Amino acid sequence: MTAIAWIASFFGTCTLFTIILFVFTGLRAKRFARKSGLSALIERYLASHSPVSERLPRQTIGLGELVLEKSCTVALDEEGLYLLPRTTSTEYAPVLVPWASFGPAVPGTIGDTMGMRLPVGDPPIAYITLPNDIYEATRHYLNA
């Protein structure tokens, strides 16, 4: 095999591997969004603007039964709960869930951490579990 043929074969293999990786990553991101309820949240509560309140980056929250470990930006303001979730390979669309859309909170866990699980919508389309410190900051909005 000549050097040129070897180089062409190598780059062809790399290109094929890259295409497979992008397809796999895209399918994995769609599966995560569907399984966690994030796709339903994005469909119904897509944020049209950035929050004006302070952002809390790199928070750990639960979406459905899945955990976003230190990869979700959270903001709380008068309009609702703002979430900008991301995984290692994907940044999802931002979500702004109005406070009136949340149902009653029940105790829940995020991995090994205690938190409060909030149903979104009636009937629920997704569940968001917040760590206790963030949940405490939301209580006056939820009780209003």
N, C-alpha and C positions, 0 to 999 in steps of 0.2 A: 504494500500500500504506500503510495507516495505521500509526501508531507501535505500536499494540497488536499488530497482526498481525505487524509486523516483529519485535517483541520475542518473541512466541510462536514465530515461525519460528526465531529465533536460539537460544532456549533448547532448542527441539526438536532442532536440529542439534547443539548442545553435548551434550545428553543422549545422542544417538545416537553421537556421537564417543566419549564417555566409556565407553559400554557396549562398543563395539568395542575400545577400548584395554584394558579389563579382560579381555575374552575373549582377545585376542591375548596379553596378559601371562600369563594362566593357561595357555594352550596352550604358550607358550614355556617356562615353568617346568616343565611336565610333560615336554616334550621333552628339556630339559636333564637332568632327574632320570633319565629312562630311558636317554639316550645315555651319560651318565657312569657309570652303575651305581649312582647314589645311591638310586634307588627300591628296588633290591634290598637295599642296605645298610640302609635305613630299615625295610624289611619284616622283615628277619632280626635286626637289631641295634638296634632302637629303644631309646634310653636312657630308663630309668624315673626317673632322678634326675640331678641336676647333679654334676659331679665335685667331689671334695673337694680335689684338688690345684690347684696354680697354673694359671691359664688363660693361654694365649698368644694374645691377640686379633690379628686382622688378619694372619693368616699366609697365605702363598701355597702352595697344594698342588695336586697333580694328582689328578683323579678320572677314571679311564679315560684317554681322550686329551684331555680338557678341562682347563683351568686355572682355578682359583679364585684370582684375583689379589687378594691382601690382603683376603680376604673370608671367612676361615674361622677360627673359634676352635678351638684345639687344646689338649687337656690330656692329660697322661700320668700314670697312677697304677697301682697294683697290679692293678686290674681290667682295664684295657685302654686303648686309644686312644679318646679322646672327641673327636668332631668336631661342630661346630655351623656348617654351611655356610650361606652366604647369597649371593644375587646382588643386583644393584641393586634389584630389585623384589620379591624373595621371601626369606623366612627359612624354611629347611627344618627338619624335625624333627631333634633331636639324635641322634647315633649313638654307641654305645659298643661298639667291636669288641674282644672279648677277645684277649689276646695269643696264645692257642693257635690262633686262627683264621687267623693270618697264615702264609703260605708263605715260602719262601726269597726274600730280597731280591736284586734284580738292579739294576745301574746304570740310571738313567733320567734324563730331563730334565723340567723344569717350565719351559716357555718356553725361555729362554736359560740357565737355572740347572741345574747338575748336582744330582742327588738320587738317592734309592734308591726303586725301584718294588717295592711289596709286594702280592702277590696275597692276596685275602681269600676264605677258604673253600676247600674241596676237593671238587669242582672249583671254581675261582675264579668268584665271582659279580661281583667288581669288582676294580679295581686302584687302590691309593692310592700316589701318589708324594710322598714327603716330602723337603724340602730336607735337605742333609747335616747341618746343625746339629741339626735336630729328630731325624733318624734316629739320630745318635750318642747322643742322650739316650734313645732307645728300645732300644738294643742290649742292655742288661743285662736288660730285660724279655723281649725276644725270645729271648735265649739261655738263659733260666731253664728 
